[in-house]
Amino acid sequence: MEVWLIWAVLAAAFLVGEIFTAGFFLLWFSVGAAAAAVLARLELGTSYQLGSFALISGALVVLSRKFAQKVTKEPPERVGADRVIGKVGVVLERIDPTIDSGRVRVEKEEWRARSQDDGTIEEGQKVEVVGISGAHLLVKRKEG
């Protein structure tokens, strides 16, 4: 098998790998392998091929790092009821699992609520939203 064909297959493998991963990492190795394939086809030596592969791939990884972090770093904004998870609210109506009562205000919205540990939480107490169960927020007492 000819060396340039090995580089071409390697470039294709990196490209396919990039399709199934995130982060713009394998793409640059694909470009480096393609460049090495061109040099091999021109019958330049192995050191030129390996050097171009390493230099081109490395340079592209370094140059694209900031862009890749920007594209992959930010998690999507939460929508619907999920947006209140992790927020702090105040109990408006005593949370009591024995009579299935409890209301909290989180930001400017009122929600039915249950305590995470099935305990009672008094009116006026600050709570943190830890999840959602059906139409109820799951909350825990906010310490401090």
N, CA and C of each residue as an Amber inpcrd file, in Angstrom:
protein
   432
   0.8560000  -1.1790000   0.0000000   0.0000000   0.0000000   0.0000000
   0.9020000   1.2420000   0.0000000   0.5170000   2.2110000  -0.7640000
   1.3260000   3.4280000  -0.8700000   1.1310000   4.3090000   0.3660000
   2.1770000   5.0260000   0.7250000   2.1700000   5.8390000   1.9400000
   1.1230000   6.9580000   1.8660000   1.0000000   7.5850000   0.6950000
   0.0350000   8.6800000   0.5970000  -1.3880000   8.1880000   0.8460000
  -1.6650000   6.9400000   0.4710000  -2.9910000   6.3670000   0.6810000
  -3.2430000   6.1160000   2.1730000  -2.2140000   5.7290000   2.8840000
  -2.3360000   5.5440000   4.3420000  -2.6780000   6.8810000   5.0060000
  -1.9870000   7.9400000   4.6000000  -2.2900000   9.2760000   5.1430000
  -3.7230000   9.6970000   4.7910000  -4.1570000   9.4010000   3.5780000
  -5.5130000   9.7710000   3.1450000  -6.5670000   9.0220000   3.9640000
  -6.3280000   7.7440000   4.2200000  -7.2530000   6.9630000   5.0400000
  -7.2640000   7.5060000   6.4730000  -6.1120000   7.8580000   6.9780000
  -6.0200000   8.4450000   8.3170000  -6.7750000   9.7790000   8.3800000
  -6.6300000  10.5850000   7.3520000  -7.3570000  11.8660000   7.2960000
  -8.8660000  11.6220000   7.3010000  -9.3200000  10.6510000   6.5250000
 -10.7520000  10.3290000   6.4800000 -11.2350000   9.8080000   7.8380000
 -10.4110000   8.9820000   8.4990000 -10.7890000   8.4440000   9.8170000
 -10.9250000   9.5740000  10.8420000  -9.9790000  10.5210000  10.8240000
 -10.0890000  11.6660000  11.7400000 -11.3490000  12.4830000  11.4380000
 -11.6580000  12.6470000  10.1700000 -12.8470000  13.4170000   9.7810000
 -14.1250000  12.7250000  10.2540000 -14.2020000  11.4280000  10.0730000
 -15.3660000  10.6750000  10.5550000 -15.4420000  10.7570000  12.0800000
 -14.3010000  10.6450000  12.7460000 -14.2770000  10.7750000  14.2040000
 -14.7820000  12.1320000  14.6610000 -14.4400000  13.1750000  13.9200000
 -14.8990000  14.5290000  14.2620000 -16.4140000  14.6450000  14.1730000
 -16.9900000  13.9670000  13.2170000 -18.4390000  14.0120000  13.0470000
 -19.1500000  13.4760000  14.2900000 -18.5510000  12.4830000  14.9360000
 -19.1860000  11.8500000  16.0970000 -18.7430000  12.4340000  17.4350000
 -17.9080000  13.4550000  17.4240000 -17.4810000  14.1000000  18.6710000
 -17.6930000  15.6010000  18.5570000 -17.5630000  16.2770000  19.6920000
 -17.6980000  17.7340000  19.6980000 -16.3570000  18.3470000  20.0890000
 -16.1250000  19.5590000  19.6440000 -14.9470000  20.2620000  20.1180000
 -13.9530000  20.6830000  19.0610000 -14.1510000  20.3740000  17.8060000
 -13.2400000  20.7790000  16.7360000 -11.8060000  20.3330000  17.0190000
 -11.6240000  19.1120000  17.4810000 -10.2930000  18.6400000  17.8110000
  -9.7590000  17.7180000  16.7250000 -10.5150000  16.7000000  16.3640000
 -10.0480000  15.7260000  15.3670000 -10.0070000  16.3030000  13.9600000
 -10.8050000  17.3370000  13.7130000 -10.8280000  17.9640000  12.3900000
  -9.4360000  18.4360000  11.9850000  -8.7270000  19.0240000  12.9140000
  -7.4070000  19.5810000  12.5940000  -6.3810000  18.4850000  12.3290000
  -6.5360000  17.3300000  12.9660000  -5.6620000  16.2030000  12.6620000
  -5.9820000  15.6470000  11.2710000  -7.2370000  15.7470000  10.8830000
  -7.6210000  15.3500000   9.5310000  -6.9460000  16.2450000   8.4990000
  -6.9300000  17.5470000   8.7560000  -6.2770000  18.4870000   7.8420000
  -4.7720000  18.2050000   7.7890000  -4.1620000  17.9660000   8.9440000
  -2.7310000  17.6520000   8.9830000  -2.3980000  16.3700000   8.2360000
  -3.2360000  15.3550000   8.3900000  -3.0170000  14.0880000   7.6810000
  -3.2060000  14.2660000   6.1740000  -4.1560000  15.0980000   5.7740000
  -4.3610000  15.3660000   4.3470000  -3.1350000  16.0680000   3.7550000
  -2.5710000  17.0060000   4.5040000  -1.3570000  17.6950000   4.0350000
  -0.2020000  16.7010000   3.9080000  -0.0890000  15.8020000   4.8700000
   0.9660000  14.7840000   4.8070000   0.7420000  13.8600000   3.6070000
  -0.5060000  13.5730000   3.2880000  -0.8110000  12.7340000   2.1210000
  -0.3480000  13.4090000   0.8370000  -0.5610000  14.7200000   0.7510000
  -0.1060000  15.4670000  -0.4380000   1.4130000  15.4040000  -0.5460000
   2.1090000  15.5990000   0.5820000   3.5750000  15.5290000   0.5550000
   4.0630000  14.1260000   0.1990000   3.3680000  13.1060000   0.6730000
   3.7480000  11.7250000   0.3350000   3.5230000  11.4680000  -1.1550000
   2.4410000  11.9990000  -1.6870000   2.1570000  11.8370000  -3.1320000
   3.2240000  12.5370000  -3.9670000   3.7750000  13.6430000  -3.4380000
   4.8600000  14.3470000  -4.1250000   6.2120000  13.6760000  -3.8730000
   6.1750000  12.5440000  -3.1540000   7.3460000  11.7280000  -2.8610000
   8.3900000  12.4340000  -2.0020000   7.9090000  13.2940000  -1.1000000
   8.8160000  13.8830000  -0.1030000   8.9850000  12.8760000   1.0270000
  10.0640000  12.9670000   1.7530000  10.4190000  11.9840000   2.7790000
   9.4740000  11.9220000   3.9650000   9.6430000  10.8620000   4.7360000
   8.8140000  10.6150000   5.9140000   8.9280000  11.7360000   6.9370000
  10.1210000  12.2960000   7.0950000  10.2910000  13.3790000   8.0750000
   9.4820000  14.6110000   7.6650000   9.4040000  14.8960000   6.3710000
   8.5670000  16.0180000   5.9080000   7.0890000  15.7390000   6.1840000
   6.6900000  14.5160000   5.9300000   5.2910000  14.1380000   6.1400000
   4.9090000  14.2420000   7.6180000   5.7190000  13.6200000   8.4800000
   5.4420000  13.6590000   9.9150000   5.5230000  15.0910000  10.4620000
   6.5230000  15.8250000   9.9740000   6.6850000  17.2090000  10.4230000
   5.5100000  18.0800000  10.0290000   5.0500000  17.9430000   8.7900000
   3.9030000  18.7520000   8.3520000   2.6490000  18.3510000   9.1040000
   2.4640000  17.0420000   9.3310000   1.3100000  16.5800000  10.0840000
   1.3020000  17.1990000  11.4810000   2.4300000  17.1130000  12.1800000
   2.5210000  17.6390000  13.5440000   2.3820000  19.1590000  13.5750000
   3.0710000  19.8350000  12.6730000   3.0540000  21.2980000  12.6540000
   1.6750000  21.8530000  12.2950000   1.0860000  21.3480000  11.2370000
  -0.2190000  21.8500000  10.7960000  -1.3040000  21.5170000  11.8190000
  -1.3350000  20.2690000  12.2680000  -2.3560000  19.8700000  13.2490000
  -2.2110000  20.6660000  14.5370000  -0.9930000  20.7680000  15.0450000
  -0.7540000  21.5020000  16.2870000  -1.1120000  22.9680000  16.1780000
  -0.6950000  23.5950000  15.0810000  -0.9980000  25.0200000  14.8920000
  -2.4990000  25.2610000  14.8130000  -3.2200000  24.4100000  14.0840000
  -4.6650000  24.5840000  13.9610000  -5.3890000  24.3490000  15.2890000
  -4.9220000  23.3820000  16.0680000  -5.5260000  23.1450000  17.3910000
  -5.3490000  24.3790000  18.2650000  -4.1350000  24.9200000  18.2950000
  -3.8620000  26.1010000  19.1220000  -4.6620000  27.3110000  18.6380000
  -4.6910000  27.5360000  17.3250000  -5.3800000  28.7040000  16.7770000
  -6.9040000  28.6220000  16.9360000  -7.4400000  27.4210000  16.9190000
  -8.9020000  27.2880000  16.9930000  -9.4100000  27.0520000  18.4160000
  -8.5340000  26.9480000  19.3650000  -8.9210000  26.6300000  20.7390000
  -9.9250000  27.6310000  21.3050000  -9.6640000  28.9030000  21.1290000
 -10.5560000  29.9360000  21.6630000 -11.9440000  29.8280000  21.0240000
 -11.9700000  29.6190000  19.7090000 -13.2470000  29.4670000  19.0000000
 -13.9980000  28.2260000  19.4970000 -13.2920000  27.1150000  19.6290000
 -13.9260000  25.8690000  20.0650000 -14.4940000  26.0070000  21.4710000
 -13.7840000  26.6650000  22.3610000 -14.2850000  26.8690000  23.7220000
 -15.5410000  27.7330000  23.7110000 -15.5510000  28.7360000  22.8670000
 -16.7050000  29.6270000  22.7720000 -17.9290000  28.8630000  22.2720000
 -17.7300000  28.0110000  21.2830000 -18.8380000  27.2670000  20.6870000
 -19.3500000  26.1780000  21.6280000 -18.4680000  25.4900000  22.3400000
 -18.8780000  24.3340000  23.1360000 -19.0540000  24.6190000  24.6170000
 -18.6530000  25.7650000  25.1220000 -18.6360000  26.0110000  26.5600000
 -19.9930000  26.3480000  27.1540000 -20.7190000  27.2370000  26.5320000
 -21.9520000  27.7460000  27.1070000 -23.0760000  26.7160000  27.0660000
 -23.5940000  26.3270000  28.2380000 -24.7490000  25.4430000  28.2260000
 -25.9870000  26.2230000  27.7950000 -26.9440000  25.5560000  27.1980000
 -28.1440000  26.2710000  26.7750000 -28.9030000  26.8240000  27.9680000
 -29.5820000  27.9350000  27.7530000 -30.3860000  28.5230000  28.8140000
 -31.5250000  27.5970000  29.1520000 -31.8300000  27.5280000  30.4300000
 -32.9540000  26.7060000  30.8410000 -34.2420000  27.4130000  30.4780000
 -35.2410000  26.6230000  30.1470000 -36.5440000  27.1700000  29.7770000
 -37.6250000  26.4930000  30.5940000 -38.7870000  27.0750000  30.5880000
 -39.9010000  26.5100000  31.3220000 -39.6060000  26.4620000  32.8060000
 -40.1130000  25.4470000  33.4660000 -39.9370000  25.3240000  34.9140000
 -38.4810000  25.0660000  35.2980000 -37.7030000  24.4560000  34.4100000
 -36.2910000  24.1620000  34.7130000 -35.4810000  25.3980000  35.0470000
 -35.8980000  26.5460000  34.5690000 -35.1040000  27.7610000  34.7710000
 -35.0180000  28.1830000  36.2320000 -35.9060000  27.6700000  37.1070000
 -35.8790000  28.0700000  38.5130000 -35.0390000  27.1330000  39.3740000
 -34.5810000  26.0130000  38.8060000 -33.7430000  25.0970000  39.5860000
 -32.4550000  25.8160000  39.9750000 -32.1410000  25.7230000  41.2690000
 -30.9550000  26.3940000  41.7990000 -31.2350000  27.7910000  42.3270000
 -32.4260000  28.3170000  42.0810000 -32.7860000  29.6650000  42.5400000
 -33.2920000  29.6020000  43.9800000 -33.2590000  30.7620000  44.6240000
 -33.7350000  30.8850000  46.0000000 -35.1050000  31.5450000  45.9790000
 -36.0000000  31.0270000  46.8200000 -37.3360000  31.5950000  46.9390000
 -37.7250000  31.7100000  48.3940000 -38.9620000  32.1490000  48.6290000
 -39.4730000  32.2870000  49.9880000 -40.8190000  31.5600000  50.0710000
 -41.0490000  30.9000000  51.1950000 -42.2880000  30.1590000  51.4030000
 -43.4230000  31.1410000  51.6830000 -44.4790000  31.0780000  50.8800000
 -45.6550000  31.9330000  51.0620000 -46.7260000  31.2240000  51.8830000
 -46.8250000  29.9080000  51.7010000 -47.7840000  29.0770000  52.4360000
 -47.0090000  27.8860000  52.9710000 -47.1920000  27.5910000  54.2430000
 -46.4520000  26.5180000  54.9100000 -46.4240000  25.2550000  54.0460000
 -45.2180000  24.6930000  53.8820000 -45.0620000  23.4400000  53.1420000
 -45.2580000  22.3000000  54.1360000 -46.3180000  21.5360000  53.9330000
 -46.6760000  20.4490000  54.8500000 -47.1210000  19.2470000  54.0320000
 -46.3110000  18.1970000  53.9650000 -46.6490000  17.0450000  53.1410000
 -47.8660000  16.2640000  53.6500000 -48.1980000  16.3870000  54.9310000
 -49.3350000  15.6270000  55.4590000 -50.6600000  16.1280000  54.9060000
 -50.7330000  17.4180000  54.5700000 -51.9690000  17.9560000  53.9930000
 -51.7560000  18.4580000  52.5670000 -50.6070000  18.1210000  51.9960000
 -50.2700000  18.4870000  50.6190000 -50.4520000  19.9860000  50.3670000
 -49.8300000  20.7870000  51.2370000 -49.9090000  22.2340000  51.0510000
 -48.5060000  22.7910000  50.8850000 -48.4390000  23.9810000  50.3220000
 -47.1750000  24.6710000  50.2000000 -47.0860000  25.4770000  48.9240000
 -46.7280000  26.7290000  49.1080000 -46.5150000  27.6200000  47.9590000
 -45.2560000  28.4230000  48.2250000 -44.5050000  28.6740000  47.1650000
 -43.2980000  29.4880000  47.2720000 -43.3000000  30.5330000  46.1690000
 -42.5580000  31.6020000  46.4110000 -42.3290000  32.6010000  45.3680000
 -40.8570000  32.5150000  45.0010000 -40.6150000  32.3250000  43.7170000
 -39.2570000  32.3110000  43.1730000 -39.2220000  33.3920000  42.1170000
 -38.3260000  34.3530000  42.3110000 -38.2980000  35.5580000  41.4970000
 -39.6770000  36.2110000  41.6120000 -40.4310000  36.3550000  40.5540000
 -41.7420000  37.0020000  40.6700000 -42.8870000  36.0290000  40.4710000
 -42.5880000  34.7280000  40.4600000 -43.6100000  33.7290000  40.1960000
 -43.9200000  32.9190000  41.4390000 -45.1920000  32.5290000  41.5740000
 -45.6240000  31.6590000  42.6670000 -45.7740000  30.2410000  42.1480000
 -45.3160000  29.2780000  42.9620000 -45.3440000  27.8680000  42.5830000
 -45.8550000  27.0310000  43.7460000 -46.5280000  25.9180000  43.4350000
 -46.8190000  24.9160000  44.4620000 -45.4910000  24.2280000  44.7570000
 -45.3000000  23.8480000  46.0140000 -43.9980000  23.3020000  46.3850000
 -44.1200000  22.1650000  47.3900000 -43.1210000  21.3020000  47.3660000
 -42.9420000  20.2290000  48.3410000 -41.5050000  20.2750000  48.8210000
 -41.2920000  19.8510000  50.0540000 -39.9140000  19.8060000  50.5430000
 -39.2430000  18.5300000  50.0400000 -37.9650000  18.6500000  49.7840000
 -37.1800000  17.5420000  49.2450000 -37.1740000  16.3460000  50.2090000
 -37.1300000  16.6390000  51.5000000 -37.0380000  15.5690000  52.5030000
 -38.3880000  15.2370000  53.1450000 -39.4730000  15.7180000  52.5340000
 -40.8380000  15.5090000  53.0430000 -41.0340000  16.0810000  54.4390000
 -40.2610000  17.0910000  54.7810000 -40.4360000  17.7730000  56.0580000
 -41.3300000  18.9890000  55.8910000 -41.5830000  19.6480000  57.0100000
 -42.3930000  20.8570000  57.0230000 -41.4740000  22.0680000  56.9810000
 -41.8690000  23.0730000  56.1940000 -41.1000000  24.3210000  56.1260000
 -42.0910000  25.4590000  56.3440000 -41.7850000  26.3060000  57.3130000
 -42.7010000  27.3670000  57.7260000 -42.7140000  28.5400000  56.7460000
 -43.8120000  29.2680000  56.7770000 -43.9900000  30.4770000  55.9700000
 -42.8790000  31.4780000  56.2930000 -42.3750000  32.1440000  55.2830000
 -41.3260000  33.1440000  55.4450000 -39.9140000  32.5820000  55.3430000
 -39.7800000  31.2630000  55.4370000 -38.4630000  30.6090000  55.3560000
 -37.9270000  30.6950000  53.9300000 -36.6240000  30.9150000  53.7850000
 -36.0040000  30.8990000  52.4580000 -35.7000000  29.4610000  52.0810000
 -35.9230000  29.1630000  50.7960000 -35.6970000  27.8170000  50.2790000
 -34.9430000  27.8910000  48.9640000 -34.3070000  26.7810000  48.6310000
 -33.6230000  26.6520000  47.3430000 -34.3290000  25.5820000  46.5370000
 -34.5750000  25.8610000  45.2670000 -35.2350000  24.9010000  44.3910000
 -34.2030000  23.8690000  43.9380000 -34.5090000  22.5840000  44.2000000
 -33.5690000  21.5160000  43.8440000 -34.0940000  20.6070000  42.7370000
 -35.3570000  20.7690000  42.3760000 -35.9020000  19.9370000  41.3140000
 -37.3670000  20.2330000  41.0770000 -37.9550000  19.4110000  40.2200000
 -39.3650000  19.5530000  39.8740000 -39.9840000  18.1680000  39.9020000
 -41.1690000  18.0690000  40.4830000 -41.9070000  16.8100000  40.5070000
 -43.3370000  17.1130000  40.1020000 -43.6710000  16.7390000  38.8940000
 -45.0010000  17.0510000  38.3840000 -45.1680000  18.5570000  38.2780000
 -46.2000000  19.0840000  38.9740000 -46.4630000  20.5240000  38.9540000
 -45.9180000  21.2220000  40.1970000 -45.1040000  20.5190000  40.9790000
 -44.5470000  21.0720000  42.2190000 -43.0480000  21.2810000  42.1010000
 -42.5720000  22.3460000  42.7260000 -41.1260000  22.5150000  42.8790000
 -40.6940000  21.7100000  44.0850000 -39.5550000  21.0650000  44.0020000
 -38.9480000  20.4180000  45.1580000 -37.9490000  21.3990000  45.7430000
 -38.0990000  21.6900000  47.0380000 -37.2490000  22.7040000  47.6600000
 -36.5920000  22.1390000  48.9110000 -35.5280000  22.8090000  49.3300000
 -34.8970000  22.5020000  50.6100000 -34.6500000  23.8230000  51.3240000
 -34.5770000  23.7460000  52.6530000 -34.3150000  24.9390000  53.4440000
 -32.9930000  25.5670000  53.0180000 -32.9820000  26.8560000  52.9210000
 -31.7560000  27.5840000  52.5760000 -31.0470000  27.9000000  53.8850000
 -29.8390000  27.4110000  53.9980000 -29.0470000  27.6590000  55.2080000
 -28.4590000  29.0620000  55.1620000 -28.4230000  29.7050000  56.3120000
 -27.7590000  31.0240000  56.4040000 -28.6010000  32.1850000  56.1720000
